[in-house]
Amino acid sequence: MKSKKQTEIKVIFWVLAALFLMFLAAPVVQLLLKSFASGQGTGVTLQNYGEVLGGRGFLNALGNSFLVSSASALITTGLAFVLAYTIHYTNVGNRYKSFLRGAAVLPMLLPTITYGFAIIYSFGKQGLLTRLFGRQIFNIYGFNGLLLGYVIYTLPISFMLLNNTMGYIDKKYVIVSRLMGDSGFRTFRMTVLRSLAGTLAASFIQAFFLSFTDFGIPASVGGKFNVVAGVLYNEMLGSIPDFGNGAVVALVMLIPSVVSIAVLHILEKYNVRYNRISAIELKRSRGRDAVFGAASGLILLCVLAVFAVIFVVPFVSDWPYQVSFTLEHVRAVFADSSLSGVYVNSILVAAATALAGTLMAYGAALITARSKVPPVMKNIIEGIALVTNTIPGMVIGLAYLFCFSGSPLQNTFLILIICNTVHFFSTPYLMMKNSLSKMNASWETTAMLMGDSWVKTILRVVTPNAFATLIEVFSYFFVNAMVTVSAVIFLAGARTMVITTKIKELQYFNKYNEIFVLSLLILFTNLVCKGIFQKLANKNHKKEKAVKMKNSKKSVWKRAAMVTLAVILGAGVAGLSGCGGSADSGKVVIYSNADDEAVTAMKNALDNHGFKDQYLFQTFGTSELGGKLLAEGSKIEADLVTMSTFYVDSAQELNQMFLDLDFDVNTLDEFPSYCAPITAQEGTILVNTEMLQENSLPMPESLKSLADPVYEDFLSVTDVASSSTAWLLIQGLISEYGEDGAKEILKGIYKNAGDHIEDSGSAPLKKVRAGEVAVGFGLRQQAVADKAKGLPIDYADPVEGNFTLTESVAVVDKGDKTNGKAMEMAACIIQNGREELQSYYPVALYEGEKTDSANQSGNPKSFSEPLTVELLKKHQELSEECK
């Protein structure tokens, strides 16, 4: 029987080892190889390392990341300690303690990408809390905003670690210490702090890494305080992606991971374990209880107050200008099939992740806690847990992008599920291991002597006793899969977009009402599921008491819990089997960076000319779609692309991925045979008229005037390193003042913008609209639309000119797998969509078109040189010199 047991355990080990070899080791090795690849991919070079490590600003960003991550980890650990101490070492009421336990983990039920938005709408110049206090409490951009966001983000994890460990500290030693005449501080230091030394250090490391690798919060409130996660995102998904440099940045981010693995291993010996926990009554102290009770309440009040805005903004007409109550934004989300569809996708992926992850964590814990396999096998599992505990989610996602592009896993639900399972493996494994280690070690031996097989013993004896922990593990995987974005942002496709990646997309288009509605949807989903999971776990813990409960109450909860669990498991199985996207398999997939107006016009053209319900339309930010085009080439999921023309040209030059168009294209200017223009985006100066009046600021008339010191801290522009919109501003400056003159003006503009140099082309309008700044530079048609809605938004066409960037349609060449309808749809968009498109983007592009004088820009101009990637790189270098 022993050999059979060993065989079964070893089978589980080899299955897990193979999975982590394929989906952890291989992708990281691929990432390493990518970092040494030359730009042409034809040799090995250290050039990428030289460019990154010697690049302007990288080491500064790395230092900033260490600074703010360390500060936030230190503060978080201190706050979490206060909360946990209040629960375990004070006599405040049990209901209050239950509230502390629940409220402390509430932020982890929301995606981190919404934290930055919540901070802006709470503490910004027009924020909810700013209005309540009558003044802005502090500057939210840069170090301050990051510190606040990171503390809120990491507090739940730190609290869970400390709260769990404090529950296993034997409090009788507090009494022993007092009887020995120790002072209060010495008793506290010897019986509490010393017992928690390992956990406190682990809490600091965990909080540090969560902050160090997050990019959602810096994207919103980072300002000019650059951090390394932002550098990685810009290298991979900036206006000109550099995958070799991105791989180097990702590997640099792994260095602290290697160090922390060693530190965590050393800290294991400092963990204090007690054979039994004595039940004692704590010494009464009203002062202690009042101080810690009030401190804990204040901590959670401050944390939860930041999220109050999420419950306000979606239910007003247009914050902060029209604050009348409305449910229109909520209705719009549920009426939009694309938004409701990603919610269903998220439930599916989260459920399948929870199912697969729970099985993997359970199997791994059986190896290390309930078997006698060679120590090397146990050490391998422990090593995997340590690695997955510290490897950044962005690094995993990037490694998967390199490793699995072009494979059958690309853009599937399965790759998202595998990525989530690997990413979140460590904590659930440790939870299962601790639970199994506490069980009677002789159960399997006794069962085998009675003739039961090892499998039967696990199913009949061990699993029922581990049921509560299994539910907790399932819940952990489910909740984290619902809120994660850092890894899956690189992997989701049109058919597999999940709710957090949709929120990231909506950020580019200023749809903050939809963002907050989707965030609430995630919150309520996690609350409901977590409540049911907790009910199941508590039911198992209190089995004897449950027998005494009324049968009706018992059966209702049992049925509700089991039905919900069955639905979730069913969805998970569906996800693992690949269901959910098959119905769309024949549809044309359209990838686009277009704005809402352009998307609507293209959809109208297709729907009104026989293509209704025959396509899937997926929008991206310009840099994100550009990154996918350059990385994936013809292996991309899309059949049809609408994208900035210079990106289309670059992708064609690199990957030869587009077919020549087979319909006539009669453009005013010459375009390549593989694409046809759909819109021309114009740049202009944006203003908030109320902010101008309140701060007695003059109406800007030129790009040069934006360098006037009067606009310092009132200006927002985009960074040409991450957004092509900024290129329109730089074109205007160089055309009018030459490169030297442009540099002098640009230095003043960047100085005035300060923390408001943005990564997204629509971000300046977001800042202007929200009242964070008075003036910005962005896309003209967006300002025209806001002004037409009655918002206090206006625009000024600069005397240097309204320069343009065209966006074009192109058909992806997939050889025998090319979707024949893609070319027909491209022709339909050009032939039938231009009239509506031109109403929003009034620049004439085709023969016979005229520009509507009512919408025509005041000073349309074109740059003297052809717009190419090489020219963009040159202008990026000019821009960097001015910062």
Secondary structure as GFF3:
##gff-version 3
##sequence-region A 1 883
A	DSSP	alpha_helix	2	20	.	.	.	ID=ss1
A	DSSP	pi_helix	21	25	.	.	.	ID=ss2
A	DSSP	alpha_helix	26	35	.	.	.	ID=ss3
A	DSSP	alpha_helix	47	53	.	.	.	ID=ss4
A	DSSP	alpha_helix	58	89	.	.	.	ID=ss5
A	DSSP	alpha_helix	94	104	.	.	.	ID=ss6
A	DSSP	three_ten_helix	106	109	.	.	.	ID=ss7
A	DSSP	alpha_helix	113	123	.	.	.	ID=ss8
A	DSSP	alpha_helix	128	133	.	.	.	ID=ss9
A	DSSP	alpha_helix	143	166	.	.	.	ID=ss10
A	DSSP	alpha_helix	172	179	.	.	.	ID=ss11
A	DSSP	alpha_helix	184	188	.	.	.	ID=ss12
A	DSSP	pi_helix	189	193	.	.	.	ID=ss13
A	DSSP	alpha_helix	194	213	.	.	.	ID=ss14
A	DSSP	alpha_helix	216	221	.	.	.	ID=ss15
A	DSSP	alpha_helix	228	237	.	.	.	ID=ss16
A	DSSP	alpha_helix	243	267	.	.	.	ID=ss17
A	DSSP	three_ten_helix	268	270	.	.	.	ID=ss18
A	DSSP	alpha_helix	286	306	.	.	.	ID=ss19
A	DSSP	three_ten_helix	307	311	.	.	.	ID=ss20
A	DSSP	three_ten_helix	313	315	.	.	.	ID=ss21
A	DSSP	beta_strand	316	318	.	.	.	ID=ss22
A	DSSP	beta_strand	322	325	.	.	.	ID=ss23
A	DSSP	alpha_helix	328	335	.	.	.	ID=ss24
A	DSSP	alpha_helix	337	369	.	.	.	ID=ss25
A	DSSP	alpha_helix	375	390	.	.	.	ID=ss26
A	DSSP	alpha_helix	393	404	.	.	.	ID=ss27
A	DSSP	alpha_helix	413	423	.	.	.	ID=ss28
A	DSSP	alpha_helix	426	437	.	.	.	ID=ss29
A	DSSP	alpha_helix	443	449	.	.	.	ID=ss30
A	DSSP	alpha_helix	454	457	.	.	.	ID=ss31
A	DSSP	pi_helix	458	462	.	.	.	ID=ss32
A	DSSP	alpha_helix	463	465	.	.	.	ID=ss33
A	DSSP	alpha_helix	467	483	.	.	.	ID=ss34
A	DSSP	three_ten_helix	488	490	.	.	.	ID=ss35
A	DSSP	alpha_helix	499	508	.	.	.	ID=ss36
A	DSSP	alpha_helix	512	541	.	.	.	ID=ss37
A	DSSP	alpha_helix	543	548	.	.	.	ID=ss38
A	DSSP	alpha_helix	551	576	.	.	.	ID=ss39
A	DSSP	three_ten_helix	582	584	.	.	.	ID=ss40
A	DSSP	beta_strand	588	592	.	.	.	ID=ss41
A	DSSP	alpha_helix	596	607	.	.	.	ID=ss42
A	DSSP	beta_strand	615	619	.	.	.	ID=ss43
A	DSSP	alpha_helix	622	632	.	.	.	ID=ss44
A	DSSP	three_ten_helix	633	635	.	.	.	ID=ss45
A	DSSP	beta_strand	640	644	.	.	.	ID=ss46
A	DSSP	alpha_helix	645	655	.	.	.	ID=ss47
A	DSSP	beta_strand	676	688	.	.	.	ID=ss48
A	DSSP	alpha_helix	689	694	.	.	.	ID=ss49
A	DSSP	three_ten_helix	704	707	.	.	.	ID=ss50
A	DSSP	three_ten_helix	709	711	.	.	.	ID=ss51
A	DSSP	beta_strand	715	718	.	.	.	ID=ss52
A	DSSP	alpha_helix	725	753	.	.	.	ID=ss53
A	DSSP	three_ten_helix	754	756	.	.	.	ID=ss54
A	DSSP	beta_strand	757	758	.	.	.	ID=ss55
A	DSSP	alpha_helix	763	769	.	.	.	ID=ss56
A	DSSP	beta_strand	775	779	.	.	.	ID=ss57
A	DSSP	alpha_helix	780	788	.	.	.	ID=ss58
A	DSSP	beta_strand	793	796	.	.	.	ID=ss59
A	DSSP	beta_strand	804	811	.	.	.	ID=ss60
A	DSSP	three_ten_helix	815	817	.	.	.	ID=ss61
A	DSSP	alpha_helix	821	840	.	.	.	ID=ss62
A	DSSP	alpha_helix	869	881	.	.	.	ID=ss63
###
